[in-house]
Amino acid sequence: MMKHMAAAAVMIGLGVGLIAMPSAASAKSCVLAGGEATMVTGDLARFMAGAALKNSMKDKGLTPVGNPKITCKDPSPLTYCLAQQRACK
């Protein structure tokens, strides 16, 4: 999904809000919101991806539904995490 580009021992943080197309089974006006982060440690990447997800939903005026799903890729040399959650207006 996203290639890691990094210099050794340099921390890079990226929080980007993503909005996907709504699913056919969704009620109201719902979307899959997301946030991603690439950091030196897994804990930081998870935290920043979660923060990016929250900011994405807040900026669009969405209400989260259910629990967020966070997936991470092993360090190479940085850790990439993607946080996703269903959100509705």
All heavy atoms as an XYZ file, in Angstrom:
621
protein
N       0.842     -1.192      0.000
C       0.000      0.000      0.000
C       0.878      1.242      0.000
O       0.652      2.160     -0.749
C      -0.926     -0.044      1.206
C      -1.863      1.105      1.297
S      -3.062      0.812      2.564
C      -4.199      2.063      2.202
N       1.799      1.280      0.844
C       2.680      2.445      0.899
C       4.093      1.959      1.146
O       4.342      1.186      2.038
C       2.231      3.362      2.034
C       3.081      4.571      2.198
S       2.402      5.548      3.540
C       3.675      6.741      3.684
N       5.038      2.402      0.333
C       6.419      1.963      0.525
C       7.070      2.826      1.596
O       6.835      4.017      1.705
C       7.188      2.086     -0.789
C       6.702      1.131     -1.841
C       7.535      1.234     -3.091
C       7.022      0.256     -4.106
N       7.791      0.291     -5.332
N       7.894      2.171      2.379
C       8.601      2.873      3.447
C       9.860      3.508      2.875
O      10.665      2.862      2.229
C       9.004      1.896      4.559
C       7.833      1.273      5.229
N       7.084      1.940      6.162
C       7.267      0.072      5.090
C       6.118      1.160      6.564
N       6.204      0.012      5.920
N      10.009      4.770      3.132
C      11.218      5.474      2.737
C      11.759      6.118      4.005
O      11.067      6.847      4.678
C      10.894      6.541      1.686
C      10.321      5.972      0.405
S       9.764      7.227     -0.744
C      11.305      8.011     -1.138
N      12.989      5.811      4.347
C      13.504      6.342      5.598
C      15.008      6.440      5.589
O      15.681      5.714      4.900
C      13.074      5.443      6.741
N      15.526      7.342      6.351
C      16.951      7.419      6.629
C      17.149      6.783      8.001
O      16.271      6.831      8.849
C      17.408      8.870      6.644
N      18.311      6.182      8.215
C      18.580      5.479      9.471
C      18.452      6.421     10.653
O      18.935      7.532     10.641
C      19.975      4.872      9.434
N      17.783      5.945     11.699
C      17.611      6.630     12.969
C      16.866      7.959     12.869
O      16.999      8.807     13.722
C      18.956      6.826     13.661
N      16.068      8.138     11.834
C      15.275      9.359     11.697
C      13.815      8.982     11.856
O      13.319      8.073     11.215
C      15.494     10.020     10.319
C      14.590     11.225     10.157
C      16.942     10.420     10.157
N      13.137      9.666     12.728
C      11.733      9.366     12.968
C      10.881     10.144     11.979
O      11.028     11.350     11.829
C      11.336      9.749     14.391
C       9.923      9.402     14.683
S       9.372      9.605     16.393
C      10.471     10.737     17.117
N      10.001      9.417     11.310
C       9.106     10.039     10.352
C       7.685      9.734     10.797
O       7.340      8.582     11.016
C       9.345      9.501      8.932
C      10.765      9.812      8.485
C       8.344     10.094      7.962
C      11.144      9.183      7.177
N       6.881     10.730     10.920
C       5.488     10.522     11.302
C       4.568     11.097     10.254
O       4.797     12.184      9.775
N       3.570     10.334      9.904
C       2.636     10.787      8.898
C       1.242     10.397      9.332
O       0.967      9.224      9.527
C       2.971     10.145      7.544
C       2.002     10.390      6.407
C       2.002     11.870      6.042
C       2.398      9.570      5.197
N       0.387     11.363      9.506
C      -1.001     11.064      9.830
C      -1.874     11.585      8.712
O      -1.930     12.766      8.483
N      -2.516     10.696      8.029
C      -3.321     11.072      6.883
C      -4.709     10.488      7.073
O      -4.850      9.301      7.346
C      -2.707     10.522      5.577
C      -3.580     10.883      4.392
C      -1.303     11.050      5.378
N      -5.712     11.290      6.936
C      -7.074     10.788      7.030
C      -7.524     10.227      5.696
O      -7.311     10.829      4.668
N      -8.130      9.077      5.730
C      -8.627      8.429      4.529
C     -10.121      8.210      4.661
O     -10.613      7.882      5.714
C      -7.961      7.052      4.349
C      -6.451      6.996      4.328
C      -6.001      5.544      4.323
C      -5.927      7.700      3.108
N     -10.819      8.347      3.581
C     -12.232      8.023      3.557
C     -12.466      7.124      2.348
O     -12.127      7.470      1.232
C     -13.122      9.287      3.450
C     -12.908     10.208      4.637
C     -14.572      8.903      3.300
C     -13.356      9.648      5.962
N     -13.042      5.962      2.580
C     -13.315      5.009      1.505
C     -14.777      5.127      1.082
O     -15.579      5.753      1.763
C     -13.010      3.598      1.972
N     -15.104      4.500      0.002
C     -16.479      4.503     -0.484
C     -17.369      3.753      0.506
O     -16.965      2.746      1.064
C     -16.549      3.802     -1.842
C     -15.765      4.512     -2.925
S     -16.378      6.152     -3.268
C     -17.932      5.759     -4.005
N     -18.587      4.215      0.723
C     -19.483      3.521      1.636
C     -19.867      2.148      1.088
O     -19.972      1.966     -0.110
C     -20.700      4.438      1.729
C     -20.592      5.392      0.610
C     -19.167      5.419      0.165
N     -20.080      1.202      1.987
C     -20.455     -0.148      1.559
C     -21.945     -0.203      1.246
O     -22.724      0.626      1.704
C     -20.099     -1.157      2.642
O     -20.910     -0.951      3.765
N     -22.333     -1.207      0.489
C     -23.733     -1.351      0.086
C     -24.623     -1.647      1.286
O     -25.790     -1.275      1.304
C     -23.857     -2.461     -0.947
N     -24.073     -2.322      2.310
C     -24.870     -2.709      3.472
C     -24.939     -1.612      4.539
O     -25.563     -1.806      5.566
C     -24.287     -3.976      4.091
N     -24.298     -0.496      4.312
C     -24.250      0.527      5.354
C     -25.576      1.271      5.469
O     -26.242      1.545      4.487
C     -23.122      1.515      5.075
O     -23.382      2.202      3.872
N     -25.942      1.595      6.714
C     -27.136      2.372      6.981
C     -26.727      3.832      7.067
O     -25.560      4.151      7.240
C     -27.752      1.911      8.291
N     -27.681      4.729      6.961
C     -27.417      6.160      7.011
C     -26.372      6.520      5.968
O     -26.302      5.949      4.900
C     -26.947      6.600      8.395
C     -27.823      6.263      9.543
C     -27.230      6.864     10.787
C     -27.376      5.946     11.957
N     -26.677      6.428     13.115
N     -25.533      7.465      6.332
C     -24.430      7.872      5.470
C     -23.138      7.468      6.168
O     -22.560      8.250      6.919
C     -24.488      9.382      5.248
O     -23.368      9.793      4.497
N     -22.691      6.235      5.947
C     -21.525      5.700      6.642
C     -20.369      5.451      5.684
O     -20.581      5.157      4.507
C     -21.872      4.397      7.351
S     -23.124      4.598      8.640
N     -19.168      5.582      6.200
C     -17.948      5.353      5.431
C     -16.948      4.587      6.292
O     -17.139      4.443      7.496
C     -17.306      6.680      4.963
C     -18.211      7.428      4.002
C     -16.951      7.555      6.143
N     -15.887      4.131      5.664
C     -14.774      3.531      6.380
C     -13.698      4.603      6.491
O     -13.062      4.947      5.500
C     -14.241      2.298      5.647
C     -13.087      1.572      6.326
C     -13.528      1.020      7.691
C     -12.576      0.450      5.451
N     -13.541      5.160      7.682
C     -12.549      6.203      7.909
C     -11.226      5.552      8.282
O     -11.207      4.436      8.803
C     -13.016      7.139      9.030
N     -10.141      6.242      8.028
C      -8.845      5.660      8.348
C      -7.786      6.699      8.612
O      -7.927      7.874      8.272
N      -6.727      6.241      9.243
C      -5.557      7.069      9.492
C      -4.343      6.162      9.444
O      -4.425      4.981      9.768
N      -3.216      6.689      9.005
C      -2.015      5.877      8.909
C      -0.824      6.625      9.474
O      -0.835      7.851      9.551
C      -1.753      5.474      7.462
C      -1.592      6.639      6.523
C      -1.432      6.194      5.080
O      -1.487      5.005      4.778
O      -1.232      7.097      4.246
N       0.182      5.868      9.880
C       1.395      6.474     10.429
C       2.574      5.543     10.184
O       2.426      4.320     10.180
C       1.242      6.721     11.930
N       3.728      6.140      9.991
C       4.988      5.411      9.867
C       5.935      6.001     10.896
O       6.239      7.196     10.846
C       5.576      5.574      8.447
O       4.609      5.105      7.511
C       6.857      4.793      8.301
N       6.378      5.161     11.839
C       7.204      5.636     12.938
C       8.330      4.645     13.226
O       8.347      3.534     12.713
C       6.357      5.815     14.199
C       5.166      6.746     14.058
S       5.600      8.461     13.769
C       6.073      8.940     15.397
N       9.245      5.064     14.110
C      10.386      4.229     14.485
C       9.952      3.012     15.294
O      10.462      1.921     15.098
C      11.439      5.057     15.259
C      12.524      4.172     15.819
C      12.042      6.112     14.350
N       9.005      3.186     16.201
C       8.550      2.062     17.030
C       7.091      1.732     16.721
O       6.321      2.578     16.264
C       8.665      2.376     18.535
O       7.741      3.416     18.861
C      10.081      2.784     18.917
N       6.719      0.483     17.012
C       5.350      0.043     16.796
C       4.345      0.780     17.661
O       3.254      1.116     17.203
N       4.709      1.050     18.911
C       3.800      1.757     19.822
C       3.500      3.164     19.315
O       2.354      3.613     19.345
C       4.390      1.827     21.229
C       4.384      0.480     21.934
O       3.605     -0.406     21.529
O       5.158      0.308     22.892
N       4.528      3.860     18.858
C       4.321      5.210     18.318
C       3.482      5.166     17.048
O       2.603      6.009     16.852
C       5.663      5.882     18.011
C       6.399      6.504     19.182
C       7.780      6.981     18.754
C       5.618      7.658     19.757
N       3.742      4.202     16.185
C       2.981      4.084     14.940
C       1.514      3.816     15.224
O       0.631      4.404     14.592
C       3.574      2.984     14.069
N       1.208      2.928     16.182
C      -0.175      2.642     16.560
C      -0.861      3.896     17.109
O      -1.992      4.209     16.758
C      -0.235      1.548     17.620
C      -0.068      0.153     17.112
C      -0.340     -0.865     18.212
N       0.524     -1.992     18.384
C       1.166     -2.688     17.484
N       1.116     -2.339     16.249
N       1.901     -3.727     17.768
N      -0.160      4.593     18.011
C      -0.726      5.796     18.622
C      -1.029      6.864     17.554
O      -2.111      7.445     17.539
C       0.238      6.363     19.674
C      -0.220      7.672     20.244
C      -1.209      7.713     21.210
C       0.322      8.864     19.798
C      -1.656      8.920     21.726
C      -0.114     10.079     20.306
C      -1.103     10.105     21.267
N      -0.062      7.108     16.677
C      -0.232      8.147     15.658
C      -1.299      7.765     14.629
O      -2.055      8.627     14.164
C       1.095      8.441     14.963
C       2.123      9.107     15.873
S       1.542     10.649     16.618
C       1.461     11.693     15.180
N      -1.395      6.486     14.272
C      -2.445      6.048     13.345
C      -3.821      6.240     13.978
O      -4.759      6.694     13.319
C      -2.232      4.591     12.949
N      -3.940      5.924     15.275
C      -5.197      6.137     15.992
C      -5.565      7.611     16.064
O      -6.722      7.989     15.889
N      -4.566      8.449     16.298
C      -4.810      9.903     16.350
C      -5.225     10.422     14.975
O      -6.135     11.255     14.863
C      -3.555     10.623     16.841
N      -4.581      9.933     13.918
C      -4.945     10.350     12.563
C      -6.373      9.909     12.234
O      -7.124     10.650     11.587
C      -3.961      9.767     11.554
N      -6.765      8.715     12.682
C      -8.132      8.228     12.478
C      -9.130      9.152     13.169
O     -10.126      9.568     12.567
C      -8.264      6.809     13.022
C      -9.678      6.230     13.090
C     -10.281      6.097     11.700
C      -9.671      4.892     13.810
N      -8.871      9.486     14.424
C      -9.776     10.372     15.168
C      -9.888     11.739     14.498
O     -10.979     12.297     14.376
C      -9.298     10.531     16.606
C      -9.499      9.286     17.433
C      -8.952      9.457     18.831
C      -9.018      8.148     19.595
N      -8.400      8.233     20.902
N      -8.755     12.284     14.049
C      -8.770     13.586     13.374
C      -9.533     13.517     12.055
O     -10.254     14.453     11.704
C      -7.341     14.074     13.128
C      -6.661     14.521     14.390
O      -7.311     14.870     15.368
N      -5.339     14.494     14.391
N      -9.388     12.427     11.338
C     -10.093     12.240     10.072
C     -11.603     12.280     10.287
O     -12.328     12.955      9.566
C      -9.675     10.909      9.448
O     -10.466     10.596      8.336
N     -12.073     11.556     11.292
C     -13.510     11.520     11.576
C     -14.006     12.870     12.073
O     -15.063     13.349     11.660
C     -13.826     10.424     12.590
C     -13.645      9.029     12.026
S     -14.160      7.704     13.139
C     -12.885      7.780     14.389
N     -13.236     13.507     12.948
C     -13.632     14.802     13.497
C     -13.722     15.863     12.400
O     -14.679     16.635     12.351
C     -12.621     15.235     14.563
C     -12.971     16.535     15.231
C     -11.946     16.895     16.293
C     -12.251     18.243     16.910
N     -11.210     18.646     17.867
N     -12.734     15.883     11.494
C     -12.722     16.871     10.414
C     -13.908     16.735      9.476
O     -14.355     17.705      8.889
C     -11.429     16.759      9.597
C     -10.208     17.236     10.364
O     -10.372     17.895     11.417
O      -9.082     16.953      9.909
N     -14.430     15.526      9.331
C     -15.555     15.275      8.428
C     -16.891     15.291      9.161
O     -17.928     15.064      8.556
C     -15.374     13.931      7.737
C     -14.061     13.817      6.993
C     -14.268     13.884      5.524
C     -12.990     13.622      4.766
N     -12.196     14.796      4.514
N     -16.870     15.500     10.489
C     -18.095     15.542     11.276
C     -18.754     14.179     11.407
O     -19.978     14.081     11.469
N     -17.946     13.121     11.466
C     -18.458     11.756     11.551
C     -18.444     11.236     12.987
O     -17.617     11.651     13.791
C     -17.612     10.831     10.675
C     -17.581     11.161      9.188
C     -16.534     10.324      8.477
C     -18.950     10.954      8.571
N     -19.347     10.310     13.275
C     -19.409      9.653     14.575
C     -18.911      8.219     14.412
O     -19.411      7.488     13.557
C     -20.861      9.633     15.088
O     -21.339     10.976     15.155
C     -20.947      8.984     16.455
N     -17.924      7.806     15.234
C     -17.408      6.441     15.108
C     -18.446      5.399     15.507
O     -19.259      5.618     16.396
C     -16.213      6.418     16.059
C     -16.394      7.575     16.973
C     -17.250      8.577     16.267
N     -18.406      4.251     14.815
C     -19.297      3.132     15.101
C     -18.420      1.903     15.329
O     -17.594      1.562     14.494
C     -20.256      2.874     13.924
C     -21.123      1.654     14.193
C     -21.115      4.090     13.649
N     -18.582      1.252     16.475
C     -17.786      0.067     16.778
C     -16.376      0.417     17.210
O     -16.076      1.560     17.557
N     -15.496     -0.593     17.169
C     -14.109     -0.417     17.590
C     -13.198     -0.248     16.380
O     -13.454     -0.842     15.334
C     -13.642     -1.631     18.392
C     -14.378     -1.749     19.703
O     -14.659     -0.754     20.355
N     -14.721     -2.963     20.087
N     -12.126      0.530     16.537
C     -11.182      0.674     15.424
C     -10.367     -0.603     15.230
O     -10.129     -1.356     16.167
C     -10.289      1.826     15.863
C     -10.387      1.864     17.339
C     -11.755      1.344     17.678
N      -9.952     -0.841     13.991
C      -9.085     -1.967     13.655
C      -7.736     -1.373     13.247
O      -7.666     -0.533     12.356
C      -9.678     -2.767     12.492
C      -8.788     -3.885     12.008
C      -9.385     -4.558     10.786
C      -8.404     -5.531     10.195
N      -8.893     -6.072      8.922
N      -6.679     -1.797     13.932
C      -5.343     -1.284     13.626
C      -4.467     -2.447     13.175
O      -4.333     -3.438     13.891
C      -4.713     -0.571     14.839
C      -5.583      0.608     15.272
C      -3.298     -0.111     14.509
C      -5.091      1.350     16.494
N      -3.900     -2.325     11.981
C      -2.976     -3.332     11.463
C      -1.631     -2.660     11.215
O      -1.574     -1.520     10.769
C      -3.485     -3.951     10.154
O      -3.719     -2.911      9.205
C      -4.766     -4.734     10.371
N      -0.559     -3.391     11.536
C       0.790     -2.849     11.385
C       1.667     -3.816     10.614
O       1.452     -5.034     10.667
C       1.413     -2.580     12.753
S       0.519     -1.345     13.719
N       2.647     -3.262      9.908
C       3.641     -4.071      9.205
C       4.942     -4.006      9.988
O       5.280     -2.974     10.568
C       3.851     -3.547      7.792
C       2.638     -3.758      6.912
C       2.919     -3.360      5.495
C       1.680     -3.592      4.644
N       1.892     -3.223      3.259
N       5.673     -5.109      9.980
C       6.936     -5.201     10.703
C       7.908     -4.110     10.263
O       7.877     -3.674      9.111
C       7.584     -6.565     10.478
C       6.774     -7.678     11.129
O       6.094     -7.403     12.132
O       6.827     -8.803     10.622
N       8.769     -3.702     11.178
C       9.754     -2.663     10.852
C      10.658     -3.062      9.697
O      11.100     -4.194      9.619
C      10.576     -2.520     12.135
C       9.822     -3.225     13.192
C       8.900     -4.185     12.523
N      10.920     -2.111      8.814
C      11.848     -2.347      7.718
C      12.391     -1.034      7.163
O      12.163     -0.736      6.011
C      11.170     -3.153      6.615
O      10.083     -2.430      6.074
N      13.047     -0.187      7.853
C      13.370     -0.174      9.271
C      12.284      0.476     10.125
O      12.349      0.425     11.347
C      14.641      0.661      9.332
C      14.471      1.656      8.242
C      13.748      0.888      7.143
N      11.262      1.081      9.515
C      10.198      1.733     10.283
C       8.948      0.870     10.316
O       8.766     -0.028      9.503
C       9.868      3.086      9.655
C      11.037      4.065      9.552
C      10.612      5.337      8.844
C      11.575      4.383     10.924
N       8.061      1.171     11.263
C       6.801      0.440     11.392
C       5.673      1.281     10.790
O       5.521      2.454     11.116
C       6.483      0.143     12.870
O       7.555     -0.615     13.418
C       5.191     -0.641     13.013
N       4.884      0.660      9.920
C       3.734      1.304      9.282
C       2.460      0.727      9.894
O       2.310     -0.488      9.988
C       3.745      1.046      7.772
C       2.473      1.444      7.082
C       2.225      2.772      6.773
C       1.503      0.506      6.755
C       1.052      3.147      6.148
C       0.335      0.871      6.132
C       0.107      2.189      5.820
O      -1.060      2.573      5.212
N       1.545      1.595     10.313
C       0.257      1.154     10.857
C      -0.899      1.860     10.147
O      -0.776      3.031      9.788
C       0.157      1.430     12.353
S       1.261      0.423     13.356
N      -1.987      1.128      9.991
C      -3.202      1.655      9.396
C      -4.341      1.408     10.379
O      -4.580      0.272     10.794
C      -3.502      0.950      8.067
C      -4.821      1.300      7.402
C      -4.835      2.775      6.962
C      -5.062      0.388      6.206
N      -5.042      2.476     10.761
C      -6.196      2.381     11.657
C      -7.445      2.663     10.831
O      -7.484      3.635     10.077
C      -6.080      3.382     12.797
N      -8.464      1.792     10.963
C      -9.707      1.957     10.235
C     -10.884      1.751     11.165
O     -10.825      0.944     12.090
C      -9.812      0.942      9.088
C      -8.752      1.124      8.041
C      -8.841      0.058      6.975
O      -8.945     -1.113      7.285
N      -8.820      0.481      5.730
N     -11.963      2.491     10.887
C     -13.174      2.362     11.704
C     -14.357      2.857     10.888
O     -14.240      3.831     10.118
C     -13.034      3.184     12.973
C     -14.171      3.014     13.941
C     -13.904      3.701     15.274
O     -12.969      4.478     15.407
N     -14.724      3.408     16.268
N     -15.479      2.197     11.061
C     -16.712      2.642     10.421
C     -17.175      3.918     11.121
O     -17.132      4.023     12.351
C     -17.770      1.550     10.546
C     -19.024      1.855      9.780
C     -19.889      0.612      9.687
N     -21.070      0.914      8.926
C     -22.303      0.876      9.407
N     -22.515      0.488     10.645
N     -23.330      1.188      8.659
N     -17.639      4.886     10.324
C     -18.099      6.154     10.886
C     -19.309      6.642     10.087
O     -19.376      6.459      8.870
C     -16.980      7.199     10.824
N     -20.265      7.257     10.789
C     -21.504      7.697     10.160
C     -21.797      9.154     10.494
O     -21.355      9.669     11.507
C     -22.673      6.838     10.630
S     -22.488      5.088     10.287
N     -22.614      9.779      9.637
C     -23.082     11.151      9.895
C     -24.428     11.086     10.551
O     -25.199     10.241     10.349
C     -23.187     11.947      8.609
C     -21.880     12.545      8.235
C     -22.095     13.705      7.298
C     -20.726     14.323      7.102
N     -20.731     15.607      6.575
